[in-house]
């Protein structure tokens, strides 16, 4: 076999090109005396014997001894060149391969070795020249002609490559691989007619194979010939009226023609067919979901198509996952959750992405009991995934079960080492839970850990500041956090209220009043807690009447502190 880098090629130039590669002065062969010839043969055949017995170094020495006697001998240069290449002496190997090729232009082993070395060195033009000679030596060898064609392609000589592939096709007959290669070249050089001819050959090879019909129709569509594409699709339907890919193509054809009803008709036929894989069906539905975002009339169509897929694949988790996507697009969290639960309960459906979506939907719905149960379900499958612990801990916080939340969150935190955002959230929830259990130091410790991970989280800064103010501890840090939160997120009524309350706690009453009045401008419908804060600040700014007014508003809101009536009755601020 010829030594070559690839096994695809074409038609040659001629032996005359070798005269360019190998200067004429090097072609003279050394005439040996009878004695020298015997000595040469002795070394050469000893080298062959040693090579066969795997004594490579000794064989190399024997060949070199033969070379000293006859430096232009093709056979010994060929053997040494191969050994040089095996030992990464590429330049020396090339030098000897050139001598071998020069010694016998008709020896296709020598020429093949030279072509292989040029290929390794990336010398495309020289490789191509040698291959053009080799293909003349072996005109009916398909492997050599394929190599030559490939070399022409690599040199961007596309027309010549096509000529060689045509010759190769005459030698081996039409094959799918060969026709596909020619079709791709025609498409690359922007010759759609040539590509169409090759696709027609594929159809002629196997008229019952629908795939090349689809390729031909798509080619016509791309070239702005939809009528020809439709003819191909109609021919496909005659071959197999139930072939789902044909109906998918027709659906696309009619969609591009804005014939919506016909498009949907063929789409339904395709999606109902169980012989069509789920992946193209998923792709169709995802495109429909995008259309739904701007065109509400397609919402019921999408549901109908989903039903069609479910009929074809009632036990495939992907269909229920698609239904979950559909209901999420409609912002129907409850039905989306139901669909994802069905997905997770089917074999292969309990993927972590699906399970996490169930947890997020539980959170969105405010279903704390379901969130706890589902988090435990997720942990059965993925015990080392931290998100289920995080959200389960949140559910216990929502249920005011702070001690349980702390245990779960501390365990989950150990699993969150690889994700800074999730780790930050664990610390924030732990800070909340510890605050609610009156463990201020542990709460502060977790706030600081969260802010170390993300110093610019305005919500973390705000909550930390507010809890410090409530406890009346580390007020300088509380003020620093409050000011930073408001720099990051200005004009946020909640953050301004915290800032005002920190200033109030620090007895900076006029400054607190300024910030609190901004709160009421931003949020005229403030909560009872905010209204009560405003009353407290007004009181210490010597405006008792207005303080009473806002304490009463706070009381009437139903969300003031338990001592609001005492403040009103005694007309003074109470701790």
Phi, psi and omega per residue, in radians:
X1 nan 2.535 3.070
X2 -1.242 2.512 3.099
X3 -1.542 2.071 -3.118
X4 -2.580 2.863 -3.062
X5 -1.513 -0.459 3.137
X6 -2.437 3.011 3.138
X7 -2.283 0.942 3.015
X8 -2.479 2.216 3.127
X9 -2.878 -2.878 -3.034
X10 -2.589 -2.426 -2.927
X11 -1.591 2.589 -2.981
X12 -1.637 2.969 3.050
X13 -1.555 -1.509 2.999
X14 -3.082 2.963 -3.123
X15 -1.121 -0.365 -3.126
X16 -1.059 -0.501 3.127
X17 -1.104 -0.486 3.116
X18 -1.124 -0.445 3.100
X19 -1.143 -0.521 3.064
X20 -1.276 -0.726 -3.100
X21 -1.278 -0.627 -3.058
X22 -2.066 1.798 -3.106
X23 -0.944 2.550 -3.012
X24 -1.050 -0.569 -3.047
X25 -1.167 -0.279 -3.081
X26 -1.595 -0.043 -2.979
X27 -1.488 -0.176 -3.105
X28 -1.168 2.257 3.139
X29 -1.602 2.421 -3.120
X30 -1.330 2.226 3.073
X31 -1.471 2.179 -3.095
X32 -1.768 2.553 2.996
X33 -1.260 2.874 -3.124
X34 -1.034 -0.691 -3.134
X35 -1.159 -0.773 -3.138
X36 -1.132 -0.639 -3.138
X37 -1.131 -0.727 3.123
X38 -1.097 -0.755 -3.130
X39 -1.124 -0.732 3.098
X40 -1.026 -0.835 -3.113
X41 -1.073 -0.666 -3.128
X42 -1.063 -0.851 -3.137
X43 -1.159 -0.720 -3.071
X44 -1.123 -0.842 -3.092
X45 -1.255 -0.478 3.035
X46 -1.172 -0.696 3.084
X47 -1.070 -0.705 3.114
X48 -1.116 -0.744 3.138
X49 -1.099 -0.795 -3.125
X50 -1.129 -0.614 3.096
X51 -1.114 -0.707 -3.140
X52 -1.158 -0.517 -3.137
X53 -1.635 0.254 3.048
X54 1.179 0.321 3.082
X55 -1.627 1.329 -2.914
X56 -1.190 -0.735 -3.113
X57 -1.123 -0.762 3.129
X58 -1.142 -0.670 3.113
X59 -1.093 -0.734 -3.131
X60 -1.075 -0.737 3.132
X61 -1.115 -0.685 3.136
X62 -1.144 -0.740 3.125
X63 -1.139 -0.678 3.117
X64 -1.124 -0.632 3.081
X65 -1.113 -0.712 3.092
X66 -1.121 -0.659 -3.107
X67 -1.114 -0.625 3.133
X68 -1.103 -0.515 3.131
X69 -1.394 -0.725 -3.106
X70 -2.371 1.466 -3.040
X71 -1.112 -0.361 -3.091
X72 -1.765 0.137 -3.112
X73 -1.202 2.197 -3.069
X74 -1.143 -0.760 -3.042
X75 -1.111 -0.792 -3.089
X76 -1.266 -0.642 3.064
X77 -1.107 -0.639 3.098
X78 -1.095 -0.827 -3.129
X79 -1.100 -0.772 -3.132
X80 -1.176 -0.643 3.129
X81 -1.084 -0.753 3.116
X82 -1.082 -0.763 3.119
X83 -1.110 -0.698 3.116
X84 -1.082 -0.744 3.138
X85 -1.115 -0.697 3.130
X86 -1.105 -0.453 -3.123
X87 -1.849 0.343 3.017
X88 1.114 0.424 3.024
X89 -1.679 1.243 -2.959
X90 -1.175 -0.736 -3.105
X91 -1.102 -0.777 3.113
X92 -1.154 -0.689 3.100
X93 -1.060 -0.718 3.116
X94 -1.099 -0.770 -3.139
X95 -0.993 -0.783 -3.102
X96 -1.318 -0.596 3.084
X97 -1.131 -0.627 3.085
X98 -1.090 -0.760 3.128
X99 -1.087 -0.754 3.141
X100 -1.077 -0.805 -3.123
X101 -1.121 -0.643 3.116
X102 -1.170 -0.563 -3.056
X103 -1.207 -0.490 -3.101
X104 -2.682 1.678 -3.085
X105 -1.199 -0.233 -3.120
X106 -1.678 -0.018 -3.132
X107 -1.547 1.922 -3.001
X108 -1.342 -0.298 3.039
X109 -1.205 -0.755 3.132
X110 -1.118 -0.794 -3.113
X111 -1.140 -0.644 -3.138
X112 -1.148 -0.672 3.095
X113 -1.092 -0.747 3.138
X114 -1.093 -0.754 3.116
X115 -1.078 -0.676 -3.135
X116 -1.120 -0.707 -3.131
X117 -1.177 -0.733 3.104
X118 -1.074 -0.623 3.112
X119 -1.122 -0.772 3.119
X120 -1.069 -0.620 -3.104
X121 -1.487 -0.052 3.122
X122 1.265 0.371 3.140
X123 -1.612 1.448 -2.975
X124 -1.120 -0.748 -3.079
X125 -1.108 -0.752 -3.140
X126 -1.206 -0.693 3.083
X127 -1.050 -0.770 -3.118
X128 -1.095 -0.711 3.136
X129 -1.089 -0.752 3.139
X130 -1.149 -0.759 -3.129
X131 -1.115 -0.588 3.109
X132 -1.116 -0.486 3.066
X133 -1.377 -0.731 -3.108
X134 -1.078 -0.686 -3.083
X135 -1.165 -0.429 3.034
X136 -1.270 -0.628 3.124
X137 -1.168 -0.640 -3.076
X138 -2.240 1.191 -2.997
X139 -1.151 -0.351 -3.102
X140 -1.819 0.102 -3.140
X141 -1.471 1.965 -3.066
X142 -1.155 -0.571 -3.116
X143 -1.149 -0.752 -3.133
X144 -1.163 -0.759 -3.134
X145 -1.145 -0.609 3.077
X146 -1.148 -0.669 3.086
X147 -1.085 -0.750 -3.119
X148 -1.130 -0.736 3.104
X149 -1.059 -0.748 -3.134
X150 -1.124 -0.701 3.116
X151 -1.110 -0.669 3.075
X152 -1.108 -0.720 3.102
X153 -1.092 -0.764 -3.129
X154 -1.108 -0.474 3.108
X155 -1.610 0.148 3.089
X156 1.086 0.548 3.056
X157 -1.744 1.293 -2.928
X158 -1.212 -0.712 -3.127
X159 -1.118 -0.756 3.105
X160 -1.133 -0.656 3.107
X161 -1.085 -0.745 3.119
X162 -1.078 -0.686 3.101
X163 -1.050 -0.754 -3.124
X164 -1.195 -0.646 3.096
X165 -1.182 -0.593 3.042
X166 -1.087 -0.761 3.098
X167 -1.098 -0.740 3.117
X168 -1.068 -0.679 3.122
X169 -1.109 -0.621 3.092
X170 -1.160 -0.540 -3.117
X171 -1.352 -0.843 -3.014
X172 -1.789 -0.145 -3.065
X173 1.493 2.868 -3.121
X174 -1.206 2.257 3.052
X175 -2.204 2.738 -3.124
X176 -1.052 -0.774 -3.100
X177 -1.079 -0.772 -3.109
X178 -1.166 -0.773 -3.132
X179 -1.148 -0.697 3.100
X180 -1.052 -0.727 -3.131
X181 -1.119 -0.772 3.136
X182 -1.139 -0.720 3.108
X183 -1.025 -0.779 -3.126
X184 -1.121 -0.629 3.103
X185 -1.162 -0.771 3.125
X186 -1.046 -0.723 3.112
X187 -1.136 -0.666 -3.110
X188 -1.148 -0.661 -3.127
X189 -1.589 0.245 3.053
X190 1.063 0.860 3.059
X191 -2.138 1.381 -3.083
X192 -1.101 -0.526 3.129
X193 -1.145 -0.725 3.080
X194 -1.096 -0.734 3.116
X195 -1.097 -0.698 3.139
X196 -1.111 -0.685 3.109
X197 -1.066 -0.719 -3.128
X198 -1.190 -0.708 3.109
X199 -1.103 -0.647 3.108
X200 -1.094 -0.596 3.070
X201 -1.093 -0.709 3.099
X202 -1.064 -0.714 3.115
X203 -1.109 -0.742 -3.136
X204 -1.132 -0.579 3.114
X205 -1.122 -0.679 -3.093
X206 -2.583 1.479 -3.046
X207 -1.067 -0.317 -3.124
X208 -1.570 -0.119 3.131
X209 -1.437 2.038 -3.025
X210 -1.369 -0.333 -3.015
X211 -1.048 -0.840 3.141
X212 -1.130 -0.515 3.057
X213 -1.042 -0.790 3.120
X214 -1.074 -0.678 3.107
X215 -1.103 -0.742 -3.119
X216 -1.159 -0.737 3.122
X217 -1.112 -0.738 3.134
X218 -1.126 -0.644 3.079
X219 -1.062 -0.786 3.118
X220 -1.108 -0.682 3.108
X221 -1.102 -0.769 -3.131
X222 -1.133 -0.516 -3.122
X223 -1.604 0.198 3.093
X224 1.239 0.584 3.102
X225 -2.134 1.138 -3.049
X226 -1.098 -0.520 -3.127
X227 -1.141 -0.710 3.090
X228 -1.148 -0.663 3.110
X229 -1.071 -0.753 -3.140
X230 -1.086 -0.661 3.095
X231 -1.046 -0.727 3.130
X232 -1.132 -0.776 3.139
X233 -1.071 -0.704 3.138
X234 -1.159 -0.642 3.070
X235 -1.121 -0.662 3.100
X236 -1.086 -0.742 -3.132
X237 -1.102 -0.570 3.098
X238 -1.192 -0.611 3.125
X239 -1.215 -0.803 -3.109
X240 -2.634 1.675 -3.081
X241 -1.080 -0.348 -3.077
X242 -1.742 -0.046 -3.093
X243 -1.020 1.993 -3.008
X244 -1.152 -0.572 -3.121
X245 -1.161 -0.563 3.073
X246 -1.093 -0.768 3.140
X247 -1.186 -0.600 3.050
X248 -1.079 -0.769 3.133
X249 -1.124 -0.715 3.103
X250 -1.126 -0.664 3.098
X251 -1.059 -0.741 3.111
X252 -1.145 -0.715 3.131
X253 -1.039 -0.863 -3.108
X254 -1.235 -0.501 3.079
X255 -1.131 -0.742 3.121
X256 -1.170 -0.424 3.092
X257 -1.541 0.051 -3.110
X258 1.081 0.470 3.047
X259 -1.723 1.422 -2.933
X260 -1.119 -0.798 -3.071
X261 -1.079 -0.754 3.112
X262 -1.138 -0.673 3.131
X263 -1.069 -0.827 -3.120
X264 -1.162 -0.631 3.108
X265 -0.990 -0.874 -3.118
X266 -1.251 -0.554 3.112
X267 -1.104 -0.761 3.134
X268 -1.074 -0.741 3.135
X269 -1.043 -0.768 -3.129
X270 -1.135 -0.787 -3.047
X271 -1.256 -0.451 3.119
X272 -1.340 -0.251 -3.052
X273 -1.428 2.068 -3.129
X274 -1.208 -0.235 -3.139
X275 -1.385 -0.205 3.061
X276 -1.553 2.223 -3.109
X277 -1.036 2.814 -3.128
X278 -1.234 -0.532 -3.027
X279 -1.021 -0.865 3.071
X280 -1.112 -0.524 3.103
X281 -1.188 -0.700 3.080
X282 -1.068 -0.769 -3.136
X283 -1.052 -0.726 3.113
X284 -1.064 -0.811 -3.075
X285 -1.193 -0.656 3.115
X286 -1.102 -0.634 3.085
X287 -1.196 -0.607 3.098
X288 -1.140 -0.670 -3.138
X289 -1.083 -0.622 3.102
X290 -1.173 -0.712 3.113
X291 -1.091 -0.688 -3.125
X292 -1.010 -0.537 -3.063
X293 -1.107 -0.497 -3.106
X294 -2.014 -0.121 -3.093
X295 -2.462 1.718 -3.030
X296 -1.146 -0.382 -3.087
X297 -1.175 -0.267 3.133
X298 -1.541 -0.074 -3.136
X299 -1.052 -0.919 3.119
X300 -1.146 -0.530 3.100
X301 -1.096 -0.764 3.135
X302 -1.057 -0.730 3.134
X303 -1.125 -0.690 3.123
X304 -1.113 -0.722 3.128
X305 -1.153 -0.681 3.079
X306 -1.067 -0.705 3.095
X307 -1.085 -0.664 3.122
X308 -1.097 -0.751 3.134
X309 -1.157 -0.689 -3.118
X310 -1.113 -0.626 3.088
X311 -1.088 -0.650 -3.114
X312 -1.374 -0.541 -3.052
X313 -2.353 1.170 -3.032
X314 -1.163 -0.306 -3.092
X315 -2.014 0.299 3.117
X316 -1.675 2.129 -3.091
X317 -1.095 -0.397 -3.091
X318 -1.117 -0.567 -3.120
X319 -1.167 -0.688 -3.139
X320 -1.278 -0.533 3.031
X321 -1.124 -0.712 3.077
X322 -1.090 -0.708 3.098
X323 -1.088 -0.673 3.069
X324 -1.061 -0.747 3.079
X325 -1.042 -0.754 -3.117
X326 -1.041 -0.857 -3.103
X327 -1.220 -0.506 3.043
X328 -1.156 -0.658 3.067
X329 -1.073 -0.576 3.122
X330 -1.490 0.023 -3.113
X331 1.028 0.600 3.065
X332 -1.799 1.460 -3.019
X333 -1.082 -0.644 -3.075
X334 -1.143 -0.806 3.134
X335 -1.236 -0.590 3.088
X336 -1.081 -0.779 3.126
X337 -1.066 -0.753 3.140
X338 -1.023 -0.724 -3.123
X339 -1.194 -0.715 -3.131
X340 -1.214 -0.566 3.062
X341 -1.112 -0.732 3.081
X342 -1.065 -0.725 3.120
X343 -0.999 -0.867 -3.034
X344 -1.188 -0.415 -3.104
X345 -1.469 -0.189 3.131
X346 -1.557 2.677 3.111
X347 -0.965 2.225 3.134
X348 1.452 -0.032 -3.058
X349 -1.609 -0.258 -3.057
X350 -1.435 0.960 3.071
X351 -1.330 2.624 -3.061
X352 -1.068 -0.597 3.138
X353 -1.114 -0.715 3.135
X354 -1.170 -0.793 -3.112
X355 -1.085 -0.704 3.134
X356 -1.152 -0.613 3.114
X357 -1.139 -0.617 3.074
X358 -1.074 -0.768 -3.136
X359 -1.110 -0.742 3.139
X360 -1.128 -0.653 3.112
X361 -1.201 -0.660 3.025
X362 -0.991 -0.768 -3.135
X363 -1.124 -0.772 -3.139
X364 -1.082 -0.682 -3.135
X365 -1.351 -0.249 -3.081
X366 1.303 0.415 -3.113
X367 -1.561 1.436 -3.030
X368 -1.146 -0.691 3.135
X369 -1.123 -0.761 3.101
X370 -1.116 -0.665 -3.140
X371 -1.069 -0.734 3.117
X372 -1.136 -0.808 -3.138
X373 -1.108 -0.783 -3.107
X374 -1.203 -0.598 3.093
X375 -1.102 -0.704 3.096
X376 -1.152 -0.607 3.082
X377 -1.115 -0.790 3.123
X378 -1.065 -0.697 -3.089
X379 -1.168 -0.406 3.056
X380 -1.129 -0.632 -3.127
X381 -1.554 -0.693 -3.027
X382 -2.282 1.297 -3.041
X383 -1.190 -0.275 -3.112
X384 -1.820 0.117 3.112
X385 -1.500 2.140 -2.983
X386 -1.285 -0.424 -3.002
X387 -1.046 -0.664 -3.120
X388 -1.118 -0.613 3.097
X389 -1.204 -0.719 -3.127
X390 -1.050 -0.865 -3.068
X391 -1.306 -0.548 3.043
X392 -1.134 -0.728 3.069
X393 -1.064 -0.715 3.091
X394 -1.057 -0.722 3.140
X395 -1.060 -0.728 3.118
X396 -1.177 -0.590 3.047
X397 -1.102 -0.778 3.121
X398 -1.055 -0.579 3.127
X399 -1.517 0.097 -3.141
X400 1.095 0.451 3.075
X401 -1.714 1.248 -2.918
X402 -1.219 -0.650 3.138
X403 -1.120 -0.737 3.080
X404 -1.102 -0.713 3.135
X405 -1.046 -0.738 -3.099
X406 -1.093 -0.782 -3.135
X407 -1.053 -0.815 -3.102
X408 -1.152 -0.779 -3.093
X409 -1.196 -0.658 3.102
X410 -1.120 -0.690 3.105
X411 -1.161 -0.745 -3.136
X412 -1.166 -0.598 -3.141
X413 -1.023 -0.576 3.137
X414 -1.141 -0.379 -3.108
X415 -1.649 -0.136 -2.980
X416 -1.684 0.429 -3.022
X417 -1.154 -0.396 -3.039
X418 -1.687 -0.050 -3.030
X419 -2.284 1.853 -3.074
X420 -1.085 -0.704 -3.083
X421 -1.152 -0.767 3.137
X422 -1.183 -0.706 3.125
X423 -1.081 -0.731 3.096
X424 -1.022 -0.740 -3.115
X425 -1.165 -0.661 3.065
X426 -1.000 -0.814 -3.118
X427 -1.119 -0.669 3.135
X428 -1.150 -0.740 3.117
X429 -1.177 -0.675 3.093
X430 -1.127 -0.689 3.102
X431 -1.036 -0.724 3.118
X432 -1.126 -0.828 -3.087
X433 -1.129 -0.756 3.125
X434 -1.151 -0.633 3.081
X435 -1.056 -0.756 -3.093
X436 -1.213 -0.363 3.085
X437 -1.679 0.245 3.087
X438 1.147 0.406 3.095
X439 -1.771 1.387 -3.075
X440 -1.027 -0.822 -3.119
X441 -1.017 -0.743 3.133
X442 -1.216 -0.604 3.079
X443 -1.098 -0.847 -3.137
X444 -1.072 -0.713 -3.128
X445 -1.026 -0.720 -3.128
X446 -1.316 -0.619 3.042
X447 -1.065 -0.775 -3.127
X448 -1.119 -0.676 3.115
X449 -1.122 -0.718 3.121
X450 -1.122 -0.754 -3.107
X451 -1.266 -0.392 3.029
X452 -1.210 -0.656 3.104
X453 -1.261 -0.625 -3.130
X454 -2.543 1.553 -3.058
X455 -1.169 -0.214 -3.035
X456 -1.969 0.496 3.064
X457 -1.492 1.846 -3.041
X458 -1.127 -0.588 3.140
X459 -1.192 -0.751 3.086
X460 -1.084 -0.763 3.102
X461 -1.063 -0.759 -3.103
X462 -1.127 -0.839 -3.082
X463 -1.140 -0.732 3.110
X464 -1.049 -0.796 -3.135
X465 -1.059 -0.768 -3.070
X466 -1.165 -0.732 -3.125
X467 -1.200 -0.621 3.036
X468 -1.086 -0.710 -3.138
X469 -1.144 -0.724 3.120
X470 -1.040 -0.713 -3.134
X471 -1.435 -0.216 -3.115
X472 1.175 0.575 -3.086
X473 -2.111 2.565 3.045
X474 0.833 0.923 -3.023
X475 -1.192 -0.505 3.076
X476 -1.090 -0.729 3.085
X477 -1.162 -0.677 3.111
X478 -1.057 -0.764 -3.131
X479 -1.163 -0.725 3.116
X480 -1.014 -0.799 -3.128
X481 -1.170 -0.731 -3.122
X482 -1.102 -0.786 3.140
X483 -1.111 -0.707 -3.141
X484 -1.166 -0.717 3.115
X485 -1.031 -0.704 -3.121
X486 -1.331 -0.430 3.010
X487 -1.232 -0.701 -3.122
X488 -1.241 -0.722 -3.102
X489 -2.233 1.354 -3.101
X490 -1.205 2.759 3.087
X491 1.064 0.596 3.043
X492 -1.815 2.040 -3.023
X493 -1.053 -0.695 -3.126
X494 -1.120 -0.789 -3.116
X495 -1.186 -0.642 3.091
X496 -1.141 -0.664 3.116
X497 -1.066 -0.744 3.104
X498 -1.083 -0.789 -3.134
X499 -1.022 -0.791 3.132
X500 -1.095 -0.673 -3.093
X501 -1.250 -0.593 3.060
X502 -1.114 -0.799 3.114
X503 -1.064 -0.695 3.105
X504 -1.070 -0.783 -3.131
X505 -1.111 -0.541 3.107
X506 -1.472 0.102 3.126
X507 1.151 0.447 3.045
X508 -1.689 1.241 -2.928
X509 -1.171 -0.769 3.123
X510 -1.078 -0.712 3.121
X511 -1.154 -0.671 3.109
X512 -1.083 -0.700 -3.126
X513 -1.094 -0.711 3.134
X514 -1.016 -0.833 -3.098
X515 -1.214 -0.655 -3.113
X516 -1.196 -0.606 3.100
X517 -1.165 -0.542 3.036
X518 -1.140 -0.606 3.115
X519 -1.061 -0.818 -3.073
X520 -1.215 -0.487 3.055
X521 -1.209 -0.760 -3.128
X522 -1.235 -0.585 -3.061
X523 -2.383 1.426 -3.112
X524 -1.076 -0.407 -3.134
X525 -1.744 0.808 -3.070
X526 -1.099 2.753 -3.138
X527 -1.215 2.910 3.097
X528 -1.053 -0.621 3.136
X529 -1.093 -0.774 -3.138
X530 -1.156 -0.746 3.131
X531 -1.084 -0.669 3.118
X532 -1.165 -0.725 3.084
X533 -1.014 -0.761 -3.133
X534 -1.074 -0.716 3.089
X535 -1.079 -0.740 3.131
X536 -1.067 -0.769 -3.116
X537 -1.175 -0.702 3.091
X538 -1.054 -0.710 -3.119
X539 -1.010 -0.791 -3.108
X540 -1.414 -0.064 2.972
X541 -1.786 0.375 3.033
X542 1.100 0.598 3.073
X543 -2.154 1.278 -3.008
X544 -1.175 -0.711 -3.100
X545 -1.065 -0.795 -3.140
X546 -1.225 -0.555 3.066
X547 -1.048 -0.782 3.107
X548 -1.055 -0.693 -3.132
X549 -1.036 -0.768 -3.084
X550 -1.397 -0.489 3.010
X551 -1.109 -0.695 3.127
X552 -1.149 -0.691 3.092
X553 -1.106 -0.675 3.112
X554 -1.107 -0.771 3.120
X555 -1.055 -0.770 -3.087
X556 -1.164 -0.425 3.137
X557 -1.244 -0.419 3.138
X558 1.502 0.080 -3.107
X559 -2.239 0.551 3.099
X560 -1.563 3.132 -3.135
X561 -1.293 2.828 -3.115
X562 -1.105 -0.343 -3.086
X563 -1.721 0.251 -3.067
X564 -1.073 -0.668 -3.130
X565 -1.171 -0.637 3.112
X566 -1.128 -0.686 3.092
X567 -1.046 -0.768 -3.102
X568 -1.185 -0.802 -3.089
X569 -1.135 -0.714 -3.101
X570 -1.542 -0.148 3.122
X571 0.977 0.722 3.090
X572 -2.726 2.797 3.131
X573 -1.241 2.389 3.087
X574 -2.236 2.489 3.096
X575 -1.234 nan nan
